[in-house]
């Protein structure tokens, strides 16, 4: 879930021809959306810009579990801007994930995605939530060792998110056929929902969510490294504080934070 903007992430060089035009168009639409009055943004939500796609239009077999559309998240309710349980990404990020998925399918595994593009209005919702200290029904599940009012100061939540640039994805691995877990390249028993054991749930605000945290069982460290190596092979880098969080190395909009709704 990490909202921390990544200032040192590398920028993709402008592509030739039509893709360069698509990038410029997308950036212009984003700027217009962010500069528009709040009332206009509410009445006339911006459309998905050129250069973005629905992941399942590119990689149909990827499984989706979009947590911020429902209540299975640290807010305990749907998040602003998530009008549909779908994954939107920049087209380059989606096509790279297709390569990951194809490699996984051959090994009996699939990607399972929790979050993709995240509108700025959702990030604003996160920040406002941290300032309501009276409402904490999800504390035991998502931030048992951290005070809610400290989530901003500790960097778990911030006012800008790399997800809003459209090339970051939160995901895990799951078995296609859980009855054949022994044949998978991952280790250990599967979770009851068929997911590979990664040691902590998605969005747990805790040091044990750090990808290379040493105080974890060997099978968990193997599984996290397997995912990390596979994603790196296809051009994604991991956020060290979150085993589930990956950003495309050559993201097309490294400085643009979009605000169109997920629908």
Number of C-alpha atoms within 10 A of each C-alpha: 24 20 20 17 18 14 9 7 16 12 14 13 10 13 12 8 8 9 14 15 15 16 20 16 14 21 21 13 20 22 14 15 21 18 10 12 10 11 9 11 16 10 8 10 14 18 14 19 18 17 21 20 20 20 25 16 11 15 18 11 16 18 19 17 16 21 21 24 21 17 12 14 20 24 20 16 13 16 22 19 21 22 14 13 17 20 24 26 24 25 20 18 27 27 17 18 23 21 14 22 21 16 14 20 15 9 15 17 24 23 24 20 21 24 25 31 29 33 23 23 19 21 24 16 15 20 18 11 16 19 14 11 10 8 13 16 11 14 18 12 13 18 17 13 11 15 13 18 13 13 17 17 9 12 12 19 20 18 16 19 24 26 28 27 27 31 28 28 28 23 22 23 24 23 24 18 12 20 10 10 20 12 11 17 14 24 19 18 14 18 13 9 9 17 19 25 23 27 17 16 15 21 22 21 26 16 13 18 21 18 22 17 13 10 9 15 11 11 17 20 19 18 21 22 17 15 21 20 14 14 20 16 13 17 17 24 18 22 17 14 18 24 27 28 26 24 25 28 20 17 23 26 21 22 16 17 24 27 27 24 21 22 14
